[in-house]
Structure formats: C-alpha cells, structure tokens
C-alpha cells in the first residue's frame, strides 16, 4: 500500500467514512464525522501508520486532507 | 458589590493560548465580534449593541467582582473572549463554589477548531485548581447544537432541559473527559 492509500485508509478508519469521501477537498468540521473528537482520533491514527509525532501547531492546522498531506510531507512522508 | 479597582488581574497562559484581562483597547474588536450574526443569534439577548452600550457594559463589568472577562490570544492574535460569573448571591468569583462560563470565538478560522477548547481548558484549570471552584453550570439554548456538543466533550451533564438547557460539570468529570485533548494541546511547539 503506498502512502496515499495509507492516508486514505487512516481517514476512513478514524472518521468512519467511505474511502470515496476522502478527497483533497474534505475539510474539518464540514461533515459530522470529522469533529474535534474525531480529529484527535485521526491524528493518533496518522501518527501510528506513518510513525511520526505531530506538533501542536500541525494538529491545529490540519484542516483538510490536502493540508494533512502538506503537513505529513514536513515529516518526510512523500505522496509522489 | 462593586470594586474600586479592576477586578481581573489574572493573566493565564496554557494550551497554546493566552488569556488577557479584558481592557479598554479590546472593546472595538469585542463589539464587532459580539454583533456578528452567528454569535448574536446564540446569545440570550440578540440585538446588535451600540458603541455606547459596549462602553457601558465594559465599565460595569470591569469593576464587578462577580465576573471575570478575558480576551483570548492565539499566535499573538485576539481570536475571541471568555468569562466566568459567580452563581452564588453575594459571592465573588473567587468565593463562589459555582460558576457560569461564557465563550465565543470571534475569529471564524478557529470556530469549531480543536483550538477552541484551549481557552476553556486554561480558564477551567485556573478556576478548579486556583480558585477552588466546585462546579460549572452552563446555560445553553437547546437549539445551539454546537455548544451542546462542545460542552458534552468537556464532560458536562444535562441537568435541566427546556428552551434553555442547563448543564453541569465537576472537577472529576472535567479531568476525565479533557485528558486526551489536553495531551494534544500541550505538546511542545517546534521552532518555525
């Protein structure tokens, strides 16, 4: 599984949504499934699958799937 | 019960935010936030307030020991306001066992964001651990789903339902429910 698939799987698992819903445009707090509690579960899932530890600024700023990719790239996770 | 000097001299810093005692210099911004449609509609008094009303409110509350008001700063920018009020007759905030909290995030970027929990955590820690507060009692319009959900995530329990819902929170439940979010908001920040 490449990093993009891993990212999608992490969103699917943490938010309990279909993989098809995980697009770059998916944004925090625009669907009921991605609220503040789910956001923490998502962060924990991303940290687990990519073996990184995000700092607080990145946790706060991770407001979309696109933004998650940009932030994870800072932790040397490449999305091709 | 009115003080001769401003009552709030508590500057709080925790969970990535700073709470500054509300000052005259904040009033223009405060009024602009307060009069935003989405904030006004969730308040008990929904009318737009004038500059004079804002000034009158500030002068009154500044010297009232039954309430403490702060402006929230995140990344050195004001993003909202928070407050506590004594719910015990004749008792100051410091003396009262029961407090009513208030919060609004004026900066739309942080409404509903995880950072919106930070000022509440900083203020509740201070009240429970420094002032000896025993209980928070929140009054929320039953139609305000976001506030109801927000309070439940802090550990509040519904005690009265109606047009206005009453929710209560003690220290034990507060600690239990907020441990994960505190952990996320307490991580060190990397130098940019």
HADDOCK unambig.tbl for C-alpha pairs under 7 A between the chains (distance, minus, plus):
assign (segid A and resid 29 and name CA) (segid B and resid 112 and name CA) 6.68 0.50 0.50
assign (segid A and resid 36 and name CA) (segid B and resid 113 and name CA) 6.72 0.50 0.50
assign (segid A and resid 36 and name CA) (segid B and resid 114 and name CA) 5.50 0.50 0.50
assign (segid A and resid 55 and name CA) (segid B and resid 187 and name CA) 6.10 0.50 0.50
assign (segid A and resid 55 and name CA) (segid B and resid 188 and name CA) 6.47 0.50 0.50
assign (segid A and resid 55 and name CA) (segid B and resid 189 and name CA) 5.82 0.50 0.50
assign (segid A and resid 55 and name CA) (segid B and resid 190 and name CA) 6.73 0.50 0.50
assign (segid A and resid 56 and name CA) (segid B and resid 184 and name CA) 6.41 0.50 0.50
assign (segid A and resid 56 and name CA) (segid B and resid 185 and name CA) 5.79 0.50 0.50
assign (segid A and resid 56 and name CA) (segid B and resid 187 and name CA) 5.54 0.50 0.50
assign (segid A and resid 56 and name CA) (segid B and resid 188 and name CA) 6.78 0.50 0.50
assign (segid A and resid 56 and name CA) (segid B and resid 189 and name CA) 6.06 0.50 0.50
assign (segid A and resid 57 and name CA) (segid B and resid 189 and name CA) 6.54 0.50 0.50
assign (segid A and resid 60 and name CA) (segid B and resid 114 and name CA) 6.32 0.50 0.50
assign (segid A and resid 60 and name CA) (segid B and resid 115 and name CA) 6.40 0.50 0.50
